[in-house]
Amino acid sequence: MTTSPDLALAPRPTGEDAPWWRQAVVYQIYPRSFADANGDGLGDLPGITSRIDYLSALGIDAVWLSPFYPSELADGGYDVADYRDVDPRLGTLDDFDRMLAALHEHGIKVVVDIVPNHTSDRHAWFQEALAAGRGSAARERYIFREGSGSDGSQPPTDWLSVFGGSAWERVTEPDGTPGQWYLHNFAKEQPDLNWDHPEVHEDFLTTLRFWSDRGVDGFRIDVAHMLTKDLTEPLPSRDELALLPQDGNHPLIDRDDVHEIYAEWREVFDSYDPPRTAVAEAWVHPSRIHLYARPESLGQAFNFDLLVADFDAGQFRRIISDNLALAAQSGSSSTWVLSNHDVVRHATRYGLPNTAGADGWRHDDERPGGAWLLSGGTEPALDGAKGQRRAAAATLFILGLPGSTYLYQGEELGLHEVVEIEASDRQDPTFFRTAGAEIGRDGCRVPLPWSAEGASLGFGADGSHLPQPAWFSAYAVDVEEADPGSTLALYRRALRLRHELQTDERLEWLETGRDDVLAFARPNGWRVVTNFGVAPYPLGDGEVLLASGESPEGVVAGETTVWLAPDGTR
């Protein structure tokens, strides 16, 4: 392998002074589907506490908790009724404190989700707004408008919700008459807040201090790009909106003035020792993502490019180079993620033909892990073994990169997406608001299998809020812990080795002589080689590959990744 002329650079803090988050491995927990301590079918905070030894053995640096706040679950907990409490079905604030202390005792940081674009319609503010009526101060905290048409019976605009259907919902006034409409960019149970209102600003500053005072280490900011809006009348149509550039002045998306909010938040974060961290979920043009990752803003932003990329060497190289350059521009570190609570698990994505959509899948329980069929067909659409092999290769690849890596619960078990969920069991509003045209996100949120036996496979005493398929038992934690060749064993070993591989935040591409093989070197001499093709790749120069599996010595088999230490061994 020879050195490539292009050098991918990122900022280079090293040593004990480097902030913990810059090259951390963060494990996302979807609390309602992780572990159920009280046997009601819903995961809870004591359930997380009961599994901390597992998290510690995995070797992660931090956990990110998806919302655990009081919620009617119109959107899986992202409809928050109280930002400074715990849903009683998930525990209490005392349970949160015990969980936090136990995680910290094991050296694991804690990041919590903040949902600032909207509240639940059960939030005290929104209930007050409904009771107060037109023109009230309470309604100014949200975005209410009169309807269109001669009698106001039509929505103010033809805008669509992210989850399908109109982005406006009409209310009934206190006197029982049809009333105003409120904006909800997501589910109708998630009314958008009005971030021009000073009380909204102050309340979220209070929330950030509340959790920071309890000892949380950072925050993940949901839809960070959508808080501020310019709703000057007349409001544009959907077609007119689509023609407007998203350059910082769009009425609804990625407005420059949103960073005035994050400057306020940054003052709060930096008032703590150590400063609290934040990472933005911001679906914006790549040229603008650095604005969210600047130290004066949130400090880090998710890179979602790999969530939509094929298992392809050219795409991976471009994405890595581009995002390291963006990290250098912002002064932050990049983030790498292959799965989360909103997308199809990557073990499945990589095993499906690019033309196979989620709405065309079904599963045959007799062939667990590899029997995803296109509706109406008999041949498997999913090559499960290929998907898992590629998923392992992609995971090892990103774990070798400079920056932080975000893992999603269950990927360390090699879990596939679950599609055989009956309509009556589904929970995602996307499925219902599109009349099933979009299958939604329930398939990646099915509760984890902890044991091969039992009614809920060790998730809880009995049952789970989303049904677990029979084939999940083959991926149970107790099964994989007994198998040194399991996906879990691979993750544990990789996370242990990552601490040796990590160094200052640079990589150097190495030419491999093949378009389907990528290799890079880190400044401390570690090298990562990934074969995205199916033909074996000889490492050459007498290098020895100490890999599990059947790869011949000195050869990287198809669709695999190896890490080579400075002495040439893995």
C-alpha positions in Angstrom: 0.0 0.0 0.0 1.2 3.5 -0.8 0.4 6.9 0.5 -2.4 8.8 -1.2 -1.7 12.4 -2.2 -4.7 13.7 -0.3 -4.5 13.9 3.4 -7.8 14.0 5.4 -7.2 16.4 8.3 -9.2 17.2 11.4 -8.3 19.2 14.6 -5.6 17.4 16.6 -6.1 17.8 20.3 -4.4 15.0 22.2 -3.7 13.8 25.7 -5.7 14.3 28.9 -6.8 17.9 28.0 -8.8 16.7 25.0 -12.6 16.8 25.8 -14.0 13.3 26.4 -16.6 13.5 23.7 -14.2 14.2 20.7 -13.4 10.5 20.1 -16.0 8.8 22.3 -18.0 5.7 21.6 -21.6 6.7 22.5 -24.3 4.0 22.9 -27.8 5.0 22.1 -30.5 3.6 24.5 -34.1 3.7 23.5 -35.3 3.3 27.1 -38.7 1.8 26.4 -37.1 -1.1 24.4 -33.9 -1.7 26.4 -34.8 -3.6 29.6 -38.0 -3.8 31.6 -37.5 -4.1 35.4 -41.1 -4.1 36.5 -42.6 -6.5 34.0 -45.2 -4.1 32.4 -43.8 -4.7 28.9 -42.2 -1.2 28.7 -38.5 -0.7 29.3 -37.6 1.6 32.2 -34.8 3.4 34.0 -34.3 0.6 36.6 -34.0 -1.8 33.7 -31.1 0.3 32.4 -29.5 0.2 35.8 -29.8 -3.5 36.0 -27.8 -3.9 32.7 -24.9 -1.5 33.5 -22.5 -4.4 33.8 -23.3 -5.3 30.2 -22.7 -1.8 29.1 -19.4 -1.6 30.9 -18.3 -4.9 29.4 -19.2 -3.6 26.0 -16.6 -0.9 26.4 -18.5 2.2 25.6 -17.6 5.7 26.8 -21.1 7.2 27.1 -24.8 6.4 26.7 -27.3 8.7 25.0 -30.8 8.2 26.4 -33.7 8.8 24.0 -36.6 10.6 25.8 -37.7 9.2 29.1 -40.0 12.1 30.0 -43.7 12.0 30.7 -45.4 11.3 27.3 -48.5 9.9 25.7 -46.2 8.1 23.2 -47.8 9.7 20.1 -44.2 9.7 18.7 -42.3 7.2 20.9 -41.6 9.7 23.6 -40.6 12.6 21.4 -44.0 14.2 22.4 -42.8 15.5 25.8 -45.4 16.6 28.4 -42.9 17.6 31.1 -39.2 18.3 30.3 -38.1 18.1 34.0 -39.6 14.8 35.1 -39.6 11.0 34.3 -42.5 9.2 32.8 -44.0 7.3 35.8 -44.1 4.1 33.6 -40.3 4.4 33.3 -39.5 5.3 36.9 -38.9 8.4 39.0 -36.3 11.1 39.4 -34.8 9.1 42.1 -34.5 6.2 39.7 -32.8 8.5 37.2 -30.3 9.7 39.9 -29.5 6.1 40.8 -29.0 5.1 37.2 -26.8 8.2 36.6 -24.6 7.5 39.6 -24.2 3.8 38.7 -23.2 4.7 35.1 -20.7 7.3 36.4 -19.3 4.7 38.8 -18.5 2.6 35.8 -16.9 5.5 33.9 -19.8 5.9 31.5 -20.9 9.5 30.7 -24.6 10.3 30.2 -26.2 12.3 27.3 -30.0 13.0 27.4 -32.3 14.0 24.6 -33.8 17.5 24.5 -36.8 18.1 22.2 -37.1 21.9 21.7 -39.1 22.2 18.5 -42.4 21.1 19.9 -44.1 19.8 23.1 -46.8 17.2 23.6 -50.3 18.4 23.3 -50.6 17.3 26.9 -48.0 19.8 28.1 -49.4 22.2 30.6 -48.7 25.2 28.3 -50.7 23.7 25.4 -53.6 22.8 27.7 -53.6 26.3 29.0 -53.5 27.6 25.4 -56.6 25.5 24.5 -58.5 26.7 27.5 -57.5 30.4 27.1 -58.9 30.9 23.6 -58.1 33.2 20.8 -55.8 36.2 21.4 -54.6 34.9 24.7 -51.0 35.2 26.0 -51.0 31.4 26.4 -51.4 30.8 22.7 -48.4 33.0 21.9 -46.1 30.3 23.1 -47.2 28.2 20.1 -48.1 28.9 16.5 -51.8 29.5 16.1 -53.4 31.0 13.0 -56.9 31.5 11.7 -57.9 29.1 8.9 -58.3 30.0 5.3 -61.6 30.1 3.3 -64.6 32.2 4.0 -65.4 30.4 7.2 -61.8 29.5 8.3 -62.5 25.8 7.8 -59.4 25.2 5.7 -55.8 25.0 7.0 -53.9 28.3 6.8 -51.5 26.7 4.2 -51.2 23.5 2.3 -48.0 22.5 4.2 -47.5 18.8 5.0 -46.3 17.2 8.2 -43.1 15.1 8.2 -45.4 12.2 9.3 -47.9 12.8 6.5 -51.1 14.8 6.2 -51.6 18.5 7.0 -49.1 20.3 9.2 -52.1 22.2 10.7 -54.7 21.0 13.2 -57.9 22.8 14.1 -58.9 23.2 17.7 -62.3 23.6 19.3 -62.6 26.9 21.2 -63.7 27.0 24.9 -67.2 27.9 23.8 -67.4 24.7 21.7 -67.2 26.4 18.3 -64.6 25.5 15.6 -61.5 27.6 16.2 -58.0 28.4 15.2 -55.4 26.1 13.7 -52.0 25.3 15.2 -48.8 24.2 13.4 -47.3 20.8 14.0 -44.4 19.8 11.7 -44.6 16.3 13.1 -47.6 14.5 14.7 -50.7 16.5 15.5 -49.9 15.7 19.2 -46.7 17.7 18.8 -47.5 21.4 18.5 -44.6 23.5 17.4 -43.3 26.1 19.9 -42.9 29.8 19.1 -39.3 30.5 19.6 -39.9 34.2 19.3 -41.5 34.1 22.8 -39.1 34.9 25.7 -40.8 32.4 28.0 -39.9 29.6 25.7 -36.2 30.6 25.8 -36.2 30.8 29.6 -38.0 27.6 30.1 -35.5 25.6 28.1 -32.6 27.3 29.8 -34.2 26.1 33.1 -34.4 22.6 31.7 -30.8 22.5 30.7 -29.7 23.6 34.1 -32.1 21.1 35.8 -30.4 18.1 34.2 -26.9 19.6 34.3 -27.3 20.2 38.0 -28.3 16.5 38.4 -25.0 15.6 36.7 -25.7 14.7 33.1 -22.7 15.2 30.9 -24.4 16.4 27.7 -27.4 16.8 25.5 -28.6 15.5 22.1 -30.7 18.2 20.5 -33.7 16.9 18.4 -34.4 18.5 15.1 -32.0 21.3 16.0 -32.4 23.0 12.6 -36.2 23.7 12.9 -36.7 25.8 16.0 -36.9 29.3 14.6 -39.4 30.3 11.9 -40.4 33.4 9.9 -44.2 33.3 9.7 -44.7 36.7 8.3 -48.0 36.9 6.4 -48.8 36.0 3.7 -47.5 32.5 4.3 -46.0 30.8 1.2 -47.6 27.7 -0.3 -45.9 24.3 -0.2 -44.7 24.7 -3.8 -43.3 28.2 -3.1 -41.5 26.8 0.0 -39.9 24.1 -2.1 -38.4 26.7 -4.4 -36.7 28.7 -1.7 -33.0 28.0 -1.0 -32.1 26.7 2.4 -29.4 29.3 2.9 -30.1 30.5 6.4 -33.2 32.6 5.4 -35.7 29.8 4.7 -39.0 30.5 6.6 -39.0 27.1 8.3 -35.6 25.2 8.0 -32.0 25.9 9.1 -32.4 29.6 9.8 -29.3 31.6 10.8 -31.2 33.0 13.8 -31.4 29.5 15.4 -27.8 30.0 16.5 -28.8 32.9 18.7 -30.6 30.3 20.8 -27.6 28.0 20.9 -25.4 30.8 21.9 -27.6 31.2 25.0 -27.4 27.5 25.6 -23.6 27.5 25.2 -23.4 30.0 28.1 -25.2 27.5 30.2 -23.1 24.6 29.1 -19.8 26.4 29.7 -20.9 27.5 33.2 -20.3 24.0 34.4 -17.0 22.3 35.1 -16.5 20.4 33.0 -18.6 22.1 30.4 -21.7 20.2 29.3 -21.6 18.8 25.7 -24.2 18.9 23.0 -24.7 17.3 19.6 -27.2 18.6 17.0 -29.5 16.4 15.0 -29.5 18.8 12.0 -30.6 17.6 8.6 -29.1 20.5 6.6 -27.0 21.0 3.6 -23.4 19.8 4.2 -22.1 23.3 3.7 -24.0 24.5 6.8 -23.5 21.7 9.2 -20.4 23.3 10.6 -22.5 26.1 12.0 -24.1 23.8 14.5 -20.7 22.1 15.4 -18.9 25.4 16.2 -17.7 25.8 19.8 -19.9 28.9 20.2 -23.0 26.9 19.1 -23.8 23.3 20.1 -20.2 22.0 19.6 -20.9 18.9 17.6 -23.4 17.8 14.9 -24.4 14.4 13.6 -23.1 13.3 10.2 -25.9 11.3 8.7 -24.3 10.6 5.3 -23.5 7.0 6.1 -27.1 6.3 7.0 -28.1 6.8 3.3 -24.9 5.5 1.7 -24.5 2.1 -0.1 -21.8 -0.3 1.1 -19.5 1.2 -1.5 -15.8 2.1 -1.2 -16.1 5.3 -3.3 -19.0 6.6 -1.3 -17.4 5.9 2.0 -14.1 7.6 1.0 -15.9 10.7 -0.2 -18.1 10.9 2.9 -15.1 10.4 5.3 -13.0 13.0 3.5 -15.8 15.6 3.3 -16.8 15.2 6.9 -13.3 15.4 8.3 -12.9 18.6 6.3 -16.2 20.0 7.8 -15.0 19.0 11.3 -11.8 21.0 10.7 -13.9 23.9 9.5 -16.0 24.0 12.7 -13.2 23.0 15.1 -15.3 20.1 16.3 -14.8 16.4 15.7 -16.8 14.4 13.3 -19.5 11.8 14.2 -20.0 8.5 12.6 -23.3 6.5 12.8 -24.7 3.6 10.9 -28.0 2.9 12.8 -30.3 4.7 15.1 -33.9 4.7 16.3 -35.2 6.4 13.1 -33.7 4.2 10.3 -33.5 0.6 9.2 -30.8 -1.3 11.0 -27.6 -1.4 8.9 -27.3 -5.2 9.1 -30.5 -5.3 7.0 -29.8 -2.4 4.8 -26.5 -3.9 3.6 -28.1 -7.3 2.9 -31.0 -6.0 0.8 -31.0 -5.1 -2.9 -31.0 -1.4 -3.4 -34.5 -1.7 -5.0 -36.1 -3.4 -2.0 -38.3 -1.0 -0.1 -39.4 -1.5 3.5 -43.0 -1.6 2.5 -42.3 -4.7 0.4 -40.8 -6.9 3.1 -42.2 -9.8 5.0 -40.4 -12.4 7.1 -40.6 -16.1 7.4 -40.1 -17.2 11.0 -38.9 -20.6 9.9 -35.7 -19.0 8.5 -34.6 -16.5 11.1 -32.2 -13.8 10.0 -32.2 -14.6 6.3 -35.8 -14.9 5.2 -36.8 -11.4 4.3 -39.0 -11.8 1.2 -40.5 -9.3 -1.2 -44.2 -9.3 -0.9 -45.7 -11.8 -3.3 -42.3 -13.5 -3.8 -40.8 -16.7 -2.5 -37.1 -16.0 -2.8 -35.3 -14.2 0.0 -34.8 -10.5 -0.7 -32.3 -10.3 2.2 -29.0 -12.0 2.2 -28.7 -12.0 6.0 -25.2 -13.4 6.1 -24.0 -10.7 3.6 -25.7 -8.0 5.5 -24.1 -9.0 8.8 -20.7 -9.4 7.2 -20.9 -6.0 5.7 -22.3 -4.4 8.9 -19.4 -5.8 10.8 -16.9 -4.5 8.2 -18.6 -1.0 8.2 -18.6 -0.8 12.0 -14.9 -1.7 12.3 -14.2 0.9 9.6 -15.9 3.7 11.4 -14.5 2.7 14.8 -11.0 3.2 13.3 -11.8 6.8 12.2 -11.0 10.0 14.1 -14.0 11.4 15.8 -16.8 10.0 17.9 -18.9 6.9 17.0 -22.6 6.5 17.9 -23.8 2.9 18.2 -27.5 2.0 18.5 -28.7 -0.6 21.0 -28.8 -4.1 19.5 -26.4 -3.5 16.6 -23.8 -5.1 18.8 -25.9 -8.3 18.5 -26.2 -8.1 14.7 -29.9 -7.5 15.0 -31.9 -7.2 11.8 -34.9 -5.0 11.2 -38.3 -6.5 12.3 -41.0 -6.1 9.7 -43.5 -8.8 10.7 -45.4 -6.5 13.0 -49.2 -6.4 12.6 -50.9 -3.1 12.0 -52.7 -3.5 15.4 -49.3 -3.6 17.2 -47.6 -0.7 15.4 -47.0 2.5 17.2 -45.2 4.9 14.7 -47.4 7.8 13.6 -45.8 7.6 10.2 -47.5 4.3 9.5 -50.9 5.5 10.5 -50.8 9.0 8.9 -49.7 7.5 5.6 -52.3 4.6 5.8 -49.5 2.1 5.9 -47.8 3.4 2.7 -44.7 4.1 4.9 -43.9 1.3 7.3 -42.4 3.5 9.9 -39.7 3.0 12.5 -41.1 0.3 14.8 -38.9 -2.4 13.2 -35.7 -1.0 14.8 -37.4 -0.3 18.1 -38.4 -3.8 19.0 -37.2 -4.7 22.6 -33.8 -6.3 22.9 -33.5 -10.1 23.4 -31.4 -10.8 26.5 -32.0 -14.5 26.7 -33.0 -17.2 24.3 -35.8 -18.4 26.6 -38.9 -16.7 28.1 -42.0 -14.8 27.0 -40.0 -11.6 26.4 -36.6 -13.1 25.8 -35.3 -11.7 29.0 -36.5 -8.1 28.3 -38.9 -8.3 31.2 -41.0 -10.6 33.2 -43.7 -11.1 30.5 -44.3 -9.5 27.2 -43.0 -6.5 25.4 -44.6 -3.3 24.0 -43.6 -4.3 20.5 -43.7 -8.0 19.6 -40.4 -9.8 19.4 -40.2 -12.3 16.5 -39.2 -15.9 17.2 -35.9 -15.5 15.3 -34.8 -12.9 17.8 -33.8 -15.7 20.2 -30.8 -16.6 18.0 -29.4 -13.1 18.7 -30.0 -13.1 22.4 -27.2 -11.8 24.6 -26.8 -15.0 26.5 -26.4 -16.9 23.2 -23.8 -14.5 21.9 -21.9 -14.3 25.1 -21.3 -18.0 24.8 -20.0 -17.7 21.3 -16.5 -16.3 20.8 -17.3 -15.7 17.1 -20.5 -13.7 17.7 -21.1 -10.1 16.7 -21.2 -9.2 20.4 -17.7 -10.7 20.9 -16.5 -8.7 17.8 -17.8 -5.4 19.2 -16.3 -6.0 22.6 -12.9 -6.8 21.2 -13.0 -3.8 18.8 -14.0 -1.4 21.5 -11.1 -2.6 23.7 -8.7 -2.2 20.8 -10.1 1.2 19.8 -8.4 2.8 22.8 -5.1 1.7 21.5 -5.9 2.8 17.9 -7.1 6.3 18.8 -4.6 9.1 18.6 -4.8 12.7 17.4 -7.6 13.4 14.9 -5.9 12.7 11.6 -5.9 10.0 9.0 -3.9 9.4 5.9 -5.4 7.5 3.0 -3.3 4.7 1.6 -3.6 3.6 -2.0 -4.5 0.0 -2.4 -4.5 -0.5 -6.1 -8.2 -1.4 -6.1 -11.3 0.7 -6.3 -13.2 -1.6 -3.9 -10.6 -1.6 -1.1 -10.0 1.4 1.3 -7.1 1.7 3.6 -6.0 4.5 5.9 -3.3 5.1 8.6 -3.6 6.9 11.9 -0.6 8.9 13.2 0.3 6.3 15.8 1.0 3.7 13.1 -2.3 1.8 13.2 -3.8 1.0 9.8 -7.4 0.1 8.8 -8.0 -1.9 5.6 -11.6 -2.5 4.4 -12.5 -4.7 1.4 -15.9 -3.6 0.1 -15.7 -6.1 -2.7 -16.1 -9.9 -2.8 -12.6 -10.9 -4.1 -9.9 -11.5 -1.5 -7.3 -8.8 -1.1 -3.6 -9.6 -0.3 -2.1 -7.4 2.3 1.5 -8.0 1.0 4.8 -7.1 2.4 4.7 -10.2 4.6 2.1 -8.7 6.9 0.2 -11.2 9.0 -3.5 -11.0 9.5 -4.6 -12.5 12.8 -8.3 -12.6 12.1 -11.1 -14.8 13.4 -12.9 -16.8 10.8 -11.5 -18.6 7.8 -9.5 -15.8 6.0 -6.2 -17.2 4.8 -3.1 -15.6 6.4 -2.0 -12.5 4.6 -5.3 -12.0 2.8 -8.3 -9.8 3.5 -11.4 -11.8 2.4 -14.3 -10.1 0.8 -16.4 -7.6 2.7 -14.3 -7.4 5.8 -12.2 -4.9 7.8 -9.0 -5.5 9.6 -7.0 -3.3 11.9 -3.2 -3.6 11.7 -1.1 -2.6 14.7 2.2 -0.8 14.1 4.0 -4.2 14.3 1.8 -5.6 11.5 -0.4 -7.8 13.7 -4.1 -7.4 14.3 
